[in-house]
Amino acid sequence: LAGELAGRLRELGLTVLNEVEINQVLVRAEDDERTRRVLRAVQQSGEAWMSGTTWQDRSAIRISISSWATSRDDIDRTVHAFASALDDPTTATT
């Protein structure tokens, strides 16, 4: 499921920073501020929880798929939360 999530987030325009091998996905938007704003919007949506991190001196979003109960529906809802966050003008940076 992590690989599927990474591919779908890449389709939304996010950069996937890691080789997805097990359950970790590391993504970022085009700049640090937008990355932090998108993370905050997804967290506030309540659809999924993930954390912020720093990767090679840049802000990133760390997603861990760690429950055996995680389903494709969960992935769909998470992707939708990211799509909404990316479309939200309050997450844009100039």
RAHUTA-V517402 format. One record per helix or strand. SS is the DSSP state (helix for helix, strand for strand). FROM is the first residue (numbers start at 1). TO is the last residue. If there is no record, write none. Layout:
ss:SS from:FROM to:TO
ss:SS from:FROM to:TO
//
This chain:
ss:helix from:2 to:11
ss:strand from:15 to:16
ss:strand from:24 to:28
ss:helix from:32 to:45
ss:strand from:51 to:55
ss:strand from:58 to:64
ss:helix from:72 to:87
ss:helix from:89 to:91
//
